[in-house]
Amino acid sequence: AFLAALMAAVAAAQSSAGQTCDVVPKKDRNCSGPSSQRDLLDGPLAPSVYDTTQRPLCEEDVPTVVEVQIRMTQLNSVDQKLGVVSISGYLRMYWRDPRLAFPGVEAGGCVDSITMSGEDLDKAMWVPDVYLDNGVDKQVDTTAIIVNSNGAIFRTEQVRLETANMLDFGRVPYDEHVAKFTFVSATQDISQLRIVPKGGTVGPGVSGAAVVAPAMVNKLWMLPEGTEEKGFETAGSTEVVDGRDLMTASFDYKRRPKFLIDQVIVPAILFLLVSYIQ
């Protein structure tokens, strides 16, 4: 499932909004340039050439744009006591790094993209220091990075995310809630790094596709309308706080009242009646 999702995202990575400078080298040679992960590590990513502490630049004084998206595959649980929502899926980030551009096939190169996997990938190249601001726990199973010939980078992690959320049970068993996942840069303000939803616009507002999900069913909770038939997609909301972008990906969910009534409320009432009669 991870590989299938990874390959399906290659096309999206190649056309990522990100930064739009033209950095594709034009070379008239037969199959030149890197064609494997090792070629990148020994060439453009060699420590003597590539500075992992330097963010990618298309122009001077222009911040690096990073697009973020969650592809949710399952709502695992809602801890109603602690207010913790747990999901499984893929955490995706897109940006451009002109230093890693290479000749594509049309320019005489061997490949149009190179997939990188394995441990310590984040130590070999610059990766946005974007973290989950309201996160409780993050478990990463697999990480992969696709480097496209035009310098567009696609990074995906197969993850289990847990976030703290405010829950209101005033209308149980007809309560409705919002699961929020807020992303922010650890060290870089908006003069250096902008965080936007996938396909969204830079700056405050609602745009893009921050959460996407395939068709799925949850026995306890109802996800956005139409999820059981075709999945859902929700926009992201961005605001600037203390000079940094906070991008919130979210989705609505509400309780299936019949399950709670049948499995909890009715048995509890029957138990009380039996106890009273005895």
C-alpha positions in Angstrom: 0.0 0.0 0.0 2.9 2.3 0.8 4.6 1.8 -2.6 1.3 2.2 -4.4 0.6 5.5 -2.7 4.2 6.6 -3.3 4.0 6.0 -7.1 0.6 7.7 -7.3 2.1 10.8 -5.9 5.0 11.1 -8.3 3.0 13.0 -10.9 1.7 15.4 -8.2 5.2 16.0 -7.0 6.4 16.8 -10.5 3.8 19.6 -10.7 4.0 20.8 -7.1 3.0 24.4 -6.6 6.0 25.2 -4.4 8.5 27.6 -5.9 8.3 27.9 -9.7 11.8 28.9 -10.8 13.0 27.2 -13.9 16.1 25.2 -12.9 16.1 22.3 -15.4 19.6 22.1 -17.1 19.5 21.7 -20.8 22.1 19.3 -22.0 22.3 17.7 -25.4 24.0 14.4 -24.3 22.7 10.8 -24.4 21.6 9.7 -21.0 23.7 12.0 -18.8 23.2 12.9 -15.2 22.2 10.9 -12.1 19.9 7.9 -12.4 20.0 6.4 -8.9 20.0 7.3 -5.2 23.8 6.5 -5.1 24.4 9.0 -8.0 22.6 11.7 -6.0 24.5 11.0 -2.8 27.9 10.9 -4.6 27.1 14.0 -6.7 24.7 16.8 -5.9 24.3 15.6 -2.3 28.0 15.0 -1.6 28.9 16.8 1.7 31.6 18.8 -0.1 29.0 20.2 -2.4 25.7 20.3 -0.6 25.1 22.3 2.7 22.2 20.6 4.6 21.9 23.6 6.9 21.1 26.0 4.0 17.5 26.1 2.8 16.9 26.0 -1.0 16.7 29.3 -2.8 15.2 30.2 -6.1 15.8 33.9 -5.6 17.5 35.9 -2.9 15.3 37.1 0.0 12.4 34.8 -1.2 11.2 32.3 1.4 11.1 28.6 0.7 7.5 27.3 0.2 6.6 24.0 1.7 3.3 22.3 0.9 1.9 19.9 3.5 -0.9 17.3 3.2 -2.2 14.3 5.2 -3.5 11.3 3.3 -5.6 9.7 6.0 -6.3 6.0 5.6 -8.0 5.3 9.0 -9.5 7.0 12.0 -8.0 4.7 14.7 -9.6 6.1 17.9 -10.9 9.0 19.8 -9.9 9.1 23.4 -12.9 10.9 24.9 -11.3 11.3 28.3 -8.0 12.8 27.1 -9.3 14.5 23.9 -6.7 12.7 21.8 -7.5 11.8 18.1 -5.5 9.0 16.5 -5.2 8.5 12.7 -3.1 6.4 10.3 -2.0 7.5 6.9 0.8 9.4 5.1 2.3 12.7 6.0 3.4 14.4 2.8 5.6 17.5 2.1 6.5 19.1 -1.2 9.1 21.8 -1.9 11.7 22.7 -4.5 15.5 22.5 -4.2 17.3 23.8 -7.3 20.6 22.3 -6.1 19.2 18.9 -6.8 17.9 19.5 -10.3 19.3 17.3 -13.1 18.7 16.6 -16.8 15.4 14.9 -17.4 14.8 12.4 -20.2 13.8 15.1 -22.7 17.0 17.0 -21.8 19.2 13.9 -22.5 19.1 12.5 -18.9 18.4 8.9 -18.0 15.4 9.4 -15.7 12.8 12.0 -14.8 12.8 11.2 -11.0 14.8 9.3 -8.5 13.3 7.6 -5.4 15.3 7.6 -2.2 14.7 5.4 0.8 16.4 4.1 3.8 17.6 5.4 7.2 19.2 8.9 7.7 17.7 10.4 4.6 17.0 13.6 6.5 20.7 13.9 7.3 21.8 13.8 3.7 19.7 16.7 2.5 17.8 19.8 3.7 14.4 18.9 5.0 11.8 21.4 6.3 11.8 21.5 10.2 8.0 21.3 10.2 6.4 19.6 13.2 2.9 18.9 14.6 2.3 21.7 17.0 -0.6 20.0 18.8 0.9 16.5 18.5 0.8 14.0 21.3 2.6 11.2 19.5 4.0 10.4 16.1 5.0 6.9 14.9 6.8 6.6 11.6 6.9 3.3 9.8 8.5 4.1 6.4 10.0 7.2 4.8 10.7 7.9 1.1 11.7 10.9 -0.9 11.3 11.5 -4.6 13.7 13.9 -6.3 12.4 15.1 -9.7 14.6 16.4 -12.5 13.2 20.0 -12.1 14.2 20.1 -8.4 10.7 19.4 -7.1 11.0 17.2 -3.9 8.2 15.0 -2.6 8.7 13.5 0.9 6.2 11.0 2.4 6.1 9.2 5.7 3.8 6.3 6.6 2.6 7.5 10.0 0.3 7.1 13.0 -0.5 10.6 14.3 -2.1 11.5 17.7 -3.2 15.1 18.4 -4.8 16.9 21.3 -8.2 18.4 20.5 -11.0 20.1 22.4 -14.1 17.8 22.6 -17.6 19.0 23.6 -20.0 16.2 24.8 -22.9 18.5 25.6 -25.0 16.9 22.9 -24.1 13.2 23.5 -25.1 11.0 21.7 -25.5 13.5 18.9 -22.1 15.3 19.5 -20.0 16.6 16.6 -16.3 17.4 16.7 -13.4 18.7 14.6 -10.0 16.8 14.4 -7.2 19.4 14.0 -3.6 18.9 13.0 -1.5 22.1 13.2 1.9 22.3 11.5 4.5 25.0 12.2 8.2 25.5 11.6 10.4 24.9 14.6 12.9 27.7 13.8 12.1 29.6 10.7 9.8 32.6 10.4 7.8 33.7 7.3 10.8 35.5 5.9 12.5 32.1 5.5 9.8 29.5 5.2 6.1 29.5 4.2 3.8 26.6 5.0 0.8 26.1 2.8 -1.8 23.2 2.2 -1.1 21.2 -0.9 -2.1 23.3 -3.9 -2.9 26.2 -1.6 -1.9 29.9 -1.6 0.8 31.6 0.5 -0.4 33.6 3.4 -3.4 33.6 5.8 -6.7 32.1 4.6 -8.3 28.8 3.6 -7.1 27.0 0.5 -5.7 23.8 -1.0 -6.2 20.2 0.0 -4.8 19.6 3.5 -6.5 16.3 4.2 -7.5 13.7 1.6 -8.9 10.3 2.3 -10.2 7.3 0.3 -13.6 5.7 1.0 -13.7 4.3 4.5 -16.2 3.3 7.2 -15.8 3.7 11.0 -18.2 1.9 13.3 -18.2 4.5 16.0 -17.9 7.8 14.1 -19.3 9.3 10.9 -16.7 11.2 8.8 -17.5 14.0 6.4 -20.5 13.4 4.1 -19.8 11.0 1.3 -16.7 9.4 2.9 -18.2 5.9 2.8 -18.7 6.1 -1.0 -15.9 8.2 -2.3 -13.7 9.5 0.5 -13.3 13.2 1.3 -11.0 16.2 0.9 -10.8 19.3 3.1 -9.0 22.6 2.7 -6.3 23.9 5.1 -6.4 27.0 7.1 -3.2 29.2 7.5 -2.6 32.0 10.0 0.6 33.8 11.0 1.4 33.7 14.7 4.5 35.2 16.2 6.0 35.6 12.7 5.5 32.0 11.7 2.9 30.2 9.6 0.6 27.8 11.4 -1.2 25.6 8.9 -4.1 23.6 10.3 -5.4 20.5 8.5 -8.8 19.3 9.9 -11.9 17.2 9.3 -15.3 17.0 10.9 -16.6 13.8 12.5 -19.7 13.0 14.6 -20.9 10.1 16.7 -23.0 7.3 15.4 -25.8 7.6 18.0 -27.3 4.2 17.5 -24.1 2.4 18.4 -23.8 4.3 21.7 -27.5 3.9 22.5 -27.5 0.1 21.7 -24.1 -0.7 23.2 -23.9 1.6 26.2 -27.1 3.5 27.2 -29.7 0.7 26.8 -27.5 -1.9 28.7 -26.9 0.6 31.4 -30.6 1.3 31.9 -31.4 -2.4 31.9 -28.7 -3.0 34.5 -30.2 -0.3 36.7 -33.7 -1.8 36.3 -32.6 -5.3 37.2 -30.6 -4.0 40.2 -33.7 -2.0 41.4 -36.0 -5.0 41.0 -33.6 -7.3 42.9 
